[in-house]
Amino acid sequence: MRTANFRSSLAFAVVLLMGVGIHSVSAQNDDNSPASQPGGIPDAVKQPNDTSGGASPSAAGAGSPMEATTAPLPAPKPIPLIPPQPTWNSFHGQLNGQKFSPLTQITAANVGSLRKVWELHTSDMSDGSGALPASVWSATPIFANDTLYIGTPFYGVLALDPGTGAIKWKFESKSTLKALTQPALKNRGVAYWQSKNSIAGEGCQKIVYLGTMDAHLFALDADNGQLCKKFGSGGVLDVNQWNDINAKYPLSLLQPPTVAGNHVIIGWAGKDWAYAEAPPGTVFSLDPQTGVRQWSFSALPAQIAKRTGTANVWTAMSVDEGLGLVYLPVSSPSPNYWGGNRADPIPLATSTTALDLETGKVVWSRQWVHHDIWDYDINSAPTLMDITVAGKQIPALMQATKMGFLFVVDRRTGKDVWPIDERPVPGGDGTIQGEVYAPTQPFPTKPAPLLDQSKKPAIWRIADIVGMGECSRLWDNLSYRGMYSPPTHKGEGVLAYPDSAGGVQWGGVGFDPSTQTAVVNFSHVVQSIKLYPRDEYQRLAGDSGNEQGYYPQEGAPYGMSLHNALNWLGMPCWAPPFGEIAAIDMTTGDIKWRRPMGASQKWGFYMPESLGSVTIGGPAVTAGGLIFIGGSMDAKVRAYSLANGQELWSDIVQAPAVANPAVYEYRGREYVVFVAGGNTILKDQVGDQVAAYALPGP
């Protein structure tokens, strides 16, 4: 995850106390006989495969996005997109990424009575002041096998009683607790697999998978936490054995695998902004019981992989088992802010790419940023949804992006649901060595952009006054010609809005299938980016922090800096709100409502909620008409009305709950569970709390 370091400051408290008013494309089979599992879509949405195509873009992005299918669409199977039973057994609840629960015990009418029924503290926590790096804990709890499974930032696993939080078993990997690729110890949880043909008396018919920063994947018997000895080497697979090109760092397994049928699909995270040449972003499909590779995929063409890198998948994926497709949100190539080493076409980078689940072959791909030199990684799993547009039922996919765009396509073919236009964007001035620029970029017509990227954001008047005009001077000295303003080494650099912090982060989009409403939380953050010729960078480079500061881009002619647009007291220079949540009517593509989300807070002072908070994490949506979400600086968890966005309930937890919540039913009672682990990007507050909520009962 890449998010701006947005900490509230003493200045906020000062303003509050003063009473200042604030208004509101390659794949290969690695096994001759990979295990297969049927997949398909309901008969109601079956249509012939559309194999019409378009030209791949050039390195500069000319031409249409890559829409052509490069492998046949797998034969559909009668597996529904939405599980027939309430399910929360994967990172986004279900493989479709909807983060939806059909449970209705907790409703908009009674959610005000919600109370904490149990909590657990794991002790796996570090504030970074000692020998260990800070912990960043954003693990979604998963409910399977009548058990709640949670991964921890010290790379352990807890199996809990879902009704009481009592520990059933605990596993400690004893992994390396060092910041090998990330500035913090980071874990987003575990994944679960269950054999459909269990063998009586055999262990490891149900498996929990845990990844580590040093590139090890552990397979544990879900019943007792014992290592599955047939997996990898004694229950542990060293994924770094496949790190054979530009192996500058381990292939960190921070996001839990995506498990579909008999496939355990893993991407990896790397070290941001450090190298021009880095490991290529290979995705691996593994046999769930042995760890043997079934297929692998890389977004980078083989002929240029050695001189660039990444274009990896570091976040969650989604799957339509009926269609037999896995959807990859692919990141940008390296280095992020200079592309002179990768002027050849890379049509699968910064894309949503659909692969045949059984073979890893590309079926279709849409590139959302041509020749990405802004670190606009596609950072969340696309949300799969069946929607009705102009009377026609469409099997759709919504891809949220850092740019604040919500692209909607037919998930069978990648074709537009609402038109996606190629529009001219600024080019460079010829002063950046070897750089090329895309003449156009894709812009969706519906839904409307969540952020206005066409002009510099308004300056926050209060911050400018407190800074004695500092914000105005900064705005004057930063160039900006819209969202795709090229990075520069001139002056103070370029204003970045949206920046790599993103409009939407890895929590992604929720969806209520009954009302066909999408729900998304997003941030407003402004940063400045500047390139430095190598000799100048060596003289000037300072420290780097948690996703901000100076970064070398070693091997490129330019190092770079990334800084938040703050005044001298640390107040944001851009006008609030700093974070929002919105609902979209997916029958029309129109926004139903939007409102500021959360509150900025530090040292006990809460700012007005009309300002909102930068937000990390995503929502859970229920058939009870509710949206549950944490993700804000103020360390509160909340319930909003799906119908109108009204806040209906909240509670304070130990630290910002940057993990997506889980919703499940156990023994007739509906639970909502939050992991309150914090993230030092938001503020210096970390936690080790698991908090479960339910309605009062016996």
C-alpha positions in Angstrom: 0.0 0.0 0.0 1.1 3.5 -0.7 -0.5 6.3 1.2 0.5 9.8 2.1 1.8 10.5 5.6 -1.1 12.5 6.9 -0.8 13.3 10.5 -2.9 15.8 12.3 -0.9 18.4 14.1 -0.8 20.7 17.1 -2.0 23.4 14.7 -5.4 21.6 14.5 -5.7 21.7 18.3 -4.7 25.3 18.3 -7.3 26.2 15.7 -10.0 24.3 17.6 -9.1 26.0 20.9 -9.2 29.4 19.3 -12.7 28.7 18.1 -11.9 29.3 14.5 -15.0 28.5 12.4 -14.5 25.8 9.7 -17.1 25.2 7.1 -18.1 22.6 6.3 1.4 -10.4 -21.4 2.9 -13.6 -20.6 1.7 -16.8 -19.0 3.1 -20.3 -18.7 1.9 -23.6 -17.4 4.2 -25.0 -14.7 2.5 -28.3 -14.3 1.4 -30.6 -17.1 -1.7 -31.6 -15.1 -2.8 -28.7 -12.9 -5.7 -29.4 -10.6 -8.9 -28.0 -12.1 -12.2 -26.9 -10.7 -15.3 -26.0 -12.8 -16.3 -22.4 -13.1 -19.1 -20.4 -14.8 -21.9 -17.9 -14.6 -25.7 -18.3 -14.1 -27.7 -19.0 -17.3 -29.4 -15.6 -16.9 -26.2 -13.8 -17.8 -24.7 -16.2 -20.4 -23.8 -14.5 -23.7 -21.5 -15.5 -26.5 -17.9 -14.6 -26.1 -17.0 -11.2 -27.6 -13.6 -11.6 -29.2 -13.6 -8.3 -31.0 -10.4 -6.4 -30.4 -8.5 -3.1 -30.4 -4.9 -2.1 -30.9 -2.5 -2.2 -28.0 -1.2 1.2 -27.0 2.3 2.2 -27.8 4.8 3.0 -25.1 3.5 6.5 -25.0 -0.1 5.3 -24.8 -1.3 6.0 -28.3 -4.3 4.0 -29.5 -7.0 2.2 -27.7 -6.6 0.2 -24.5 -5.9 -3.5 -24.9 -9.4 -4.9 -25.2 -8.9 -7.9 -27.4 -9.3 -11.3 -25.9 -6.0 -13.2 -26.3 -7.4 -16.6 -25.1 -10.9 -18.0 -25.4 -13.3 -17.3 -22.6 -13.5 -20.6 -20.6 -16.8 -22.5 -20.9 -19.3 -21.1 -18.3 -20.3 -23.3 -15.4 -23.4 -22.9 -13.2 -21.6 -21.4 -10.2 -23.3 -18.2 -8.9 -21.4 -15.0 -8.5 -22.8 -14.6 -5.0 -22.5 -17.6 -2.6 -25.9 -19.1 -1.7 -25.0 -18.9 2.0 -23.6 -16.0 4.0 -19.8 -16.1 3.4 -16.9 -14.2 4.8 -14.0 -16.6 4.1 -11.7 -14.4 2.1 -10.0 -11.0 2.3 -13.0 -9.2 0.8 -15.6 -11.5 2.3 -16.2 -13.3 -1.0 -14.2 -13.9 -4.1 -16.4 -11.4 -6.0 -14.9 -8.5 -3.9 -18.4 -7.2 -3.0 -17.7 -7.2 0.8 -21.4 -7.9 1.2 -23.3 -9.9 3.8 -27.0 -11.0 3.3 -27.5 -11.0 7.1 -30.3 -8.8 8.4 -30.3 -9.3 12.2 -28.5 -5.9 12.6 -30.5 -3.2 10.7 -30.6 0.5 10.4 -33.4 0.5 13.0 -31.5 -1.3 15.7 -27.8 -0.8 15.0 -27.7 2.0 17.6 -27.9 -0.8 20.2 -24.8 -2.6 18.9 -22.3 -3.3 21.7 -18.9 -4.9 22.1 -19.4 -8.5 23.1 -15.7 -9.6 23.2 -12.3 -8.3 22.4 -8.8 -9.8 22.2 -5.3 -8.2 22.4 -2.6 -10.2 20.5 0.5 -8.6 21.9 1.9 -8.5 18.3 2.4 -4.8 18.2 5.3 -2.3 17.9 5.3 1.5 17.8 8.8 1.6 16.3 10.5 3.1 19.3 12.4 -0.1 20.2 14.4 -2.7 18.2 11.4 -3.6 16.0 9.9 -1.5 13.1 6.4 -0.2 13.7 3.6 -2.6 13.0 1.0 -1.9 10.4 -1.9 -4.3 10.9 -4.7 -4.4 8.4 -5.8 -8.0 8.5 -9.4 -8.8 7.6 -10.7 -11.6 9.9 -12.0 -14.6 7.9 -14.8 -16.8 9.1 -14.5 -20.5 8.0 -14.7 -23.9 9.6 -16.8 -22.4 12.4 -13.6 -20.5 13.4 -12.3 -16.9 13.0 -8.8 -16.8 11.6 -6.6 -13.8 11.9 -3.0 -13.2 10.8 -0.8 -10.8 12.9 2.0 -8.3 12.0 4.6 -10.5 13.7 3.6 -13.2 11.2 1.5 -15.5 13.5 -2.0 -16.9 13.1 -4.8 -16.9 15.7 -7.7 -19.3 15.4 -10.6 -17.9 17.6 -14.0 -19.0 18.8 -16.3 -16.7 16.7 -18.7 -16.2 19.6 -16.3 -15.5 22.5 -12.8 -14.7 21.0 -11.3 -17.6 23.0 -8.1 -18.9 21.3 -8.5 -22.3 19.8 -4.9 -22.5 18.6 -2.0 -20.2 17.9 0.8 -20.4 15.4 4.1 -18.4 15.4 6.1 -18.5 12.3 9.2 -17.0 14.0 9.8 -15.1 10.8 12.3 -12.3 10.3 10.9 -9.2 12.0 12.8 -6.7 9.9 11.7 -4.0 7.4 13.1 -5.9 4.4 10.9 -4.3 1.8 8.4 -2.1 3.7 9.0 0.6 6.3 6.9 -1.3 8.8 5.9 -4.8 9.8 2.8 -5.4 7.7 0.2 -8.1 7.5 -3.2 -8.2 5.8 -4.3 -11.6 7.1 -4.6 -15.2 6.0 -6.4 -17.3 3.4 -8.4 -20.5 3.7 -8.9 -23.6 1.5 -11.0 -26.6 2.0 -10.9 -29.9 0.0 -14.2 -30.7 -1.8 -13.2 -34.4 -1.6 -11.9 -34.8 1.9 -10.1 -38.0 2.8 -11.3 -39.5 6.2 -8.5 -39.6 8.7 -6.1 -37.4 6.7 -4.9 -34.0 8.0 -4.7 -30.8 6.0 -8.1 -31.2 4.3 -8.7 -27.6 5.4 -5.7 -25.3 5.2 -4.9 -21.8 6.4 -2.1 -19.9 4.5 0.1 -17.2 6.0 2.7 -15.2 4.0 5.7 -13.3 5.4 7.8 -10.3 4.4 10.8 -12.6 3.8 8.8 -14.5 1.1 7.7 -17.6 2.9 4.3 -19.1 2.6 3.1 -21.3 5.5 0.4 -23.9 5.2 -1.4 -24.9 8.4 -4.0 -27.5 9.2 -7.0 -25.3 9.9 -8.2 -27.7 12.6 -5.2 -27.6 14.8 -2.6 -25.1 13.5 0.0 -27.8 12.6 2.2 -27.4 9.6 1.0 -29.3 6.5 4.2 -31.3 5.8 3.4 -32.1 2.2 3.3 -28.4 1.3 6.6 -27.0 0.1 9.3 -28.1 2.4 7.7 -29.4 5.6 4.8 -27.0 5.4 6.7 -23.9 4.2 7.2 -22.7 0.6 10.1 -20.4 -0.2 8.6 -18.3 -2.9 11.9 -16.4 -3.3 13.3 -19.5 -5.1 11.5 -18.0 -8.2 13.0 -14.6 -7.7 15.5 -15.0 -10.6 15.5 -11.6 -12.4 16.8 -8.4 -10.8 16.5 -10.0 -7.3 17.1 -6.8 -5.4 14.8 -7.8 -2.5 12.5 -10.7 -1.4 9.1 -11.2 -2.9 7.2 -10.1 0.2 3.9 -11.9 0.8 1.9 -9.3 2.8 -1.4 -9.8 1.1 -3.1 -13.2 1.7 -3.4 -15.4 -1.3 -6.5 -15.6 -3.4 -7.9 -19.1 -3.1 -10.3 -20.3 -5.8 -11.1 -23.9 -6.5 -7.9 -25.8 -6.4 -5.7 -22.7 -6.9 -3.8 -20.7 -4.4 -2.8 -17.5 -6.3 -0.2 -15.2 -4.9 1.2 -11.8 -5.9 3.8 -10.0 -3.9 5.0 -6.6 -2.6 8.4 -5.0 -3.2 10.4 -2.0 -2.1 8.9 1.2 -3.5 10.9 3.8 -5.4 14.3 2.2 -4.7 15.4 0.7 -8.0 14.9 1.2 -11.7 15.6 -2.5 -12.3 13.6 -4.7 -9.9 12.0 -8.2 -9.9 9.3 -8.5 -12.5 5.8 -8.8 -11.0 5.1 -12.5 -11.5 1.9 -14.0 -10.2 2.0 -17.7 -9.2 -0.8 -20.3 -9.0 0.0 -23.1 -6.6 -1.5 -26.5 -5.8 -3.2 -26.0 -2.4 -1.8 -29.1 -0.8 1.7 -29.3 -2.2 2.6 -25.8 -3.2 3.7 -27.0 -6.7 3.4 -24.2 -9.3 0.5 -24.7 -11.7 1.0 -21.6 -13.8 2.7 -18.3 -13.6 2.0 -14.9 -15.2 4.0 -11.7 -15.8 2.7 -8.4 -17.0 6.1 -7.4 -18.3 7.2 -8.5 -21.8 10.1 -10.9 -21.5 12.4 -8.8 -23.7 12.3 -5.8 -21.4 11.9 -7.4 -18.0 15.5 -7.2 -17.1 15.8 -3.4 -17.6 12.6 -2.5 -15.6 10.6 -4.5 -13.1 7.5 -4.8 -10.9 4.1 -4.3 -12.6 3.3 -6.7 -9.8 0.0 -7.5 -8.0 0.5 -6.5 -4.4 -3.1 -6.2 -3.4 -6.1 -8.6 -3.4 -7.6 -10.2 -6.6 -11.1 -11.2 -7.4 -12.6 -14.3 -9.1 -15.7 -15.2 -11.0 -15.6 -19.0 -10.6 -18.6 -19.3 -12.9 -16.7 -17.6 -15.8 -13.5 -19.3 -14.7 -11.6 -15.9 -14.6 -9.3 -14.4 -12.0 -9.0 -10.6 -12.2 -5.6 -9.0 -11.4 -5.1 -5.4 -10.4 -1.7 -4.8 -11.9 0.7 -2.0 -10.6 3.0 0.2 -12.5 6.5 -0.7 -13.7 9.7 0.5 -12.1 10.9 3.1 -11.5 7.7 4.8 -10.7 8.5 8.4 -11.7 10.7 8.0 -14.7 10.0 5.8 -17.7 13.0 6.2 -20.0 14.1 2.6 -19.4 10.7 1.3 -20.4 9.7 3.1 -23.6 8.6 -0.1 -25.3 4.9 -1.1 -25.0 3.9 -2.7 -21.7 0.1 -2.9 -22.3 -0.6 -5.0 -19.2 0.9 -2.6 -16.7 -1.4 -0.4 -14.5 -4.3 -2.5 -15.7 -7.1 -4.9 -14.8 -6.2 -8.2 -16.5 -8.5 -11.2 -16.6 -6.8 -14.6 -16.7 -8.2 -18.1 -17.3 -8.2 -19.5 -13.8 -7.0 -22.9 -14.9 -4.2 -21.9 -17.3 -3.1 -18.4 -16.4 -3.7 -17.2 -20.0 -4.8 -13.7 -20.6 -8.4 -13.5 -21.7 -8.7 -9.7 -21.7 -7.0 -6.7 -20.3 -7.7 -3.0 -19.9 -4.9 -0.5 -19.2 -6.1 2.4 -17.0 -2.9 4.5 -17.2 -0.6 4.5 -20.3 3.1 4.7 -19.6 2.5 5.3 -15.9 5.1 7.7 -14.4 2.9 8.7 -11.5 2.8 5.5 -9.4 -0.9 5.1 -10.1 -0.9 1.4 -9.3 -4.2 -0.4 -9.6 -4.3 -1.0 -5.9 -7.6 -2.8 -5.1 -9.4 -5.9 -6.2 -12.1 -5.1 -8.8 -15.6 -5.5 -7.5 -17.7 -7.9 -9.6 -21.4 -7.1 -9.8 -24.5 -8.0 -11.9 -26.2 -4.7 -12.7 -29.2 -3.6 -14.8 -28.5 -0.7 -17.2 -31.2 0.6 -19.6 -33.1 -2.6 -19.0 -30.2 -4.9 -19.8 -28.6 -7.2 -17.3 -24.8 -6.9 -17.4 -22.2 -9.0 -15.7 -20.0 -6.0 -14.7 -16.7 -5.2 -13.0 -15.9 -2.0 -11.3 -12.3 -1.0 -10.9 -11.6 1.8 -8.4 -8.3 3.6 -8.9 -5.9 6.0 -7.1 -7.0 8.7 -9.6 -10.5 8.7 -8.2 -11.9 7.1 -11.3 -14.4 4.2 -11.2 -14.1 2.2 -14.5 -17.0 -0.1 -15.2 -16.7 -2.8 -17.9 -18.3 -6.1 -18.8 -16.3 -8.7 -16.8 -16.5 -11.3 -19.6 -14.8 -9.1 -22.2 -13.5 -5.9 -20.7 -15.8 -3.8 -22.9 -17.2 -0.5 -21.7 -20.5 -0.5 -19.8 -20.5 3.3 -20.0 -18.2 5.0 -22.5 -14.5 5.3 -21.5 -12.9 8.1 -23.6 -9.3 8.5 -24.6 -8.5 12.2 -24.0 -5.4 14.3 -24.6 -3.1 14.9 -21.6 -0.1 17.1 -21.2 3.3 16.1 -22.5 6.7 17.0 -21.2 9.0 19.9 -22.1 11.8 17.7 -23.4 14.1 18.3 -20.4 13.7 14.8 -18.8 16.4 12.4 -20.2 14.9 9.6 -22.3 11.3 10.1 -21.2 8.3 9.5 -23.4 4.8 10.6 -22.7 1.4 9.2 -23.4 -0.6 11.6 -25.6 -3.9 10.3 -24.2 -5.3 8.6 -21.1 -8.6 6.8 -20.4 -11.3 8.9 -18.7 -14.6 7.2 -17.6 -17.8 9.1 -18.4 -19.8 7.4 -15.7 -19.6 7.3 -12.7 -18.3 10.8 -12.5 -14.8 11.2 -11.0 -14.7 11.2 -7.2 -12.2 14.0 -7.3 -11.8 17.0 -9.5 -8.4 16.5 -11.0 -8.7 19.2 -13.6 -7.3 22.0 -11.6 -5.2 22.7 -8.4 -7.3 22.0 -5.4 -8.5 25.0 -3.4 -6.2 26.2 -0.6 -7.4 25.8 2.9 -7.7 29.4 4.0 -7.0 28.7 7.7 -3.8 26.8 7.0 -2.7 29.6 4.7 -3.3 32.2 7.4 -1.6 30.2 10.1 1.3 29.6 7.7 1.5 33.3 6.8 0.9 32.7 3.2 3.1 29.6 3.0 0.4 27.5 1.2 -0.2 30.2 -1.4 3.5 30.5 -2.2 3.8 26.7 -2.4 0.8 26.5 -4.8 2.4 29.3 -7.0 5.7 27.4 -7.1 4.3 24.0 -8.0 3.4 23.3 -11.7 0.1 21.6 -12.4 -1.6 20.9 -15.7 -4.1 18.4 -14.4 -3.8 14.9 -12.9 -1.3 13.7 -15.6 1.2 16.6 -15.2 4.6 15.1 -15.9 7.1 14.9 -13.1 9.8 17.6 -13.4 13.2 18.6 -11.9 12.4 22.3 -12.4 11.5 24.7 -9.5 9.7 23.1 -6.6 8.5 20.2 -8.8 5.0 19.3 -9.7 1.8 19.3 -7.6 0.5 15.7 -7.4 -3.3 15.5 -7.1 -4.4 12.8 -6.8 -1.0 11.6 -5.6 0.2 8.0 -5.1 -1.8 8.0 -1.9 -4.7 7.6 -4.2 -8.3 8.6 -4.3 -9.3 5.0 -3.4 -7.0 2.7 -1.5 -6.7 -1.1 -1.3 -9.9 -1.5 0.7 -11.8 -1.2 -2.6 -15.5 -0.9 -3.4 -18.4 -2.6 -1.6 -21.7 -3.5 -3.3 -25.3 -4.3 -2.3 -26.7 -6.5 -5.0 -30.4 -6.0 -3.9 -30.3 -2.2 -4.5 -27.4 -2.3 -7.0 -25.6 0.3 -4.9 -21.8 0.6 -4.8 -20.1 2.1 -1.8 -16.6 3.6 -1.8 -14.4 5.6 0.6 -11.7 7.8 -0.7 -9.1 10.5 0.3 -8.2 14.0 -0.9 -4.4 14.3 -0.5 -2.0 16.7 -2.2 1.8 16.0 -2.5 4.7 17.5 -4.4 7.0 15.4 -6.6 10.4 16.5 -7.8 13.0 14.7 -9.9 16.7 15.3 -9.2 19.5 14.6 -11.6 21.7 11.9 -10.1 24.6 14.1 -9.0 22.2 16.6 -7.4 20.3 13.9 -5.7 23.5 12.6 -4.1 24.1 16.0 -2.6 20.7 16.9 -1.5 18.9 13.6 -0.5 17.6 13.5 3.0 15.7 10.9 5.0 12.7 9.0 3.9 9.8 8.1 6.2 6.7 6.0 5.9 5.9 6.6 2.3 7.3 10.1 2.0 10.7 11.7 1.7 13.6 11.1 -0.7 14.0 7.9 -2.8 16.9 7.0 -5.0 15.4 5.2 -8.0 18.8 3.6 -8.3 19.8 2.9 -11.8 17.7 5.8 -13.2 19.2 9.2 -14.1 16.9 10.8 -11.5 16.2 10.3 -7.8 13.0 11.8 -6.5 11.3 13.3 -3.5 7.7 13.0 -2.4 6.4 15.4 0.2 3.0 16.3 1.6 1.7 19.8 0.9 1.7 21.1 4.5 2.5 24.4 6.1 5.2 24.8 8.7 2.9 23.6 11.5 1.9 20.5 9.6 -1.5 21.6 8.5 -2.7 20.4 5.1 -2.6 23.2 2.6 -5.5 21.9 0.6 -9.1 22.5 1.5 -11.2 19.9 3.2 -12.8 17.4 3.2 -9.8 15.2 3.5 -11.8 12.0 3.2 -15.3 11.0 2.1 -17.6 8.1 1.6 -20.1 7.8 -1.3 -22.8 5.6 -2.7 -23.4 5.1 -6.4 -26.5 3.9 -8.1 -25.1 1.3 -10.5 -28.2 1.2 -12.7 -27.5 4.8 -13.8 -23.9 5.4 -12.7 -25.0 8.4 -10.7 -23.8 9.2 -7.2 -26.7 8.8 -4.7 -25.0 10.6 -1.8 -21.5 11.5 -0.5 -20.4 12.8 2.8 -17.2 13.5 4.8 -16.0 10.4 6.6 -14.3 10.3 10.0 -12.5 13.0 11.8 -8.9 14.2 12.1 -7.6 13.8 15.6 -4.5 14.0 17.8 -3.7 14.5 21.4 -7.3 14.0 22.3 -8.6 16.8 20.1 -11.2 15.9 17.5 -11.7 18.2 14.5 -15.3 18.7 13.1 -16.4 15.7 11.0 -17.2 18.1 8.3 -13.5 18.0 7.5 -13.4 14.3 7.2 -10.2 12.2 7.5 -7.8 10.6 5.1 -9.0 7.0 5.0 -7.3 3.6 4.7 -9.3 0.4 4.4 -12.7 -0.3 3.0 -16.3 -1.0 3.8 -18.5 -3.9 4.6 -22.1 -3.7 3.3 -25.1 -5.7 4.7 -28.6 -6.5 3.6 -29.7 -4.8 6.8 -29.2 -1.5 5.0 -25.8 -0.8 6.7 -22.2 0.1 5.8 -19.6 -0.8 8.5 -16.3 0.8 8.2 -13.2 2.0 10.3 -10.4 3.5 8.3 -10.3 7.0 9.8 -7.7 8.8 11.8 -9.9 9.2 14.9 -9.8 5.5 15.7 -13.5 5.1 15.5 -15.5 2.4 13.9 -18.9 3.4 12.4 -22.1 2.3 10.8 -23.7 4.4 8.1 -27.1 4.1 6.5 -26.8 2.6 3.0 -29.9 4.6 1.9 -28.7 8.1 2.8 -25.3 8.0 4.4 -26.5 9.0 7.9 -24.1 8.0 10.6 -26.1 5.6 12.9 -23.5 4.2 15.3 -19.9 4.5 16.3 -17.4 3.3 18.9 -13.8 4.1 19.8 -11.2 1.4 19.4 -7.5 1.1 20.3 -6.1 2.5 17.0 -7.3 3.4 13.5 -9.1 0.3 12.2 -7.5 0.2 8.8 -8.5 -3.4 8.1 -11.7 -4.1 6.3 -14.3 -5.4 8.8 -15.8 -8.9 8.8 -19.5 -9.8 9.1 -20.7 -13.3 9.9 -23.3 -15.3 11.7 -22.4 -17.8 14.4 -25.0 -19.9 16.3 -27.8 -17.6 15.2 -26.1 -14.3 16.1 -24.7 -11.7 13.7 -21.3 -10.3 14.5 -19.2 -7.4 13.1 -15.5 -7.7 13.8 -12.9 -5.0 13.5 -9.1 -5.3 13.7 -7.8 -2.1 15.3 -4.1 -2.2 14.4 -3.4 1.3 13.3 -1.1 2.7 10.6 1.7 5.2 11.3 0.9 6.8 8.0 -2.3 8.2 9.5 -0.9 9.0 12.9 1.5 7.5 15.5 -1.0 5.2 17.1 -0.8 1.4 16.7 -2.8 -1.4 18.2 -3.3 -5.1 18.7 -7.0 -5.2 19.3 -9.7 -7.4 17.8 -13.1 -6.1 18.7 -16.4 -8.0 18.0 -19.8 -6.3 18.1 -23.3 -7.7 18.2 -26.8 -6.8 19.4 -27.6 -7.4 23.1 -28.6 -11.0 23.7 -28.5 -13.8 26.2 
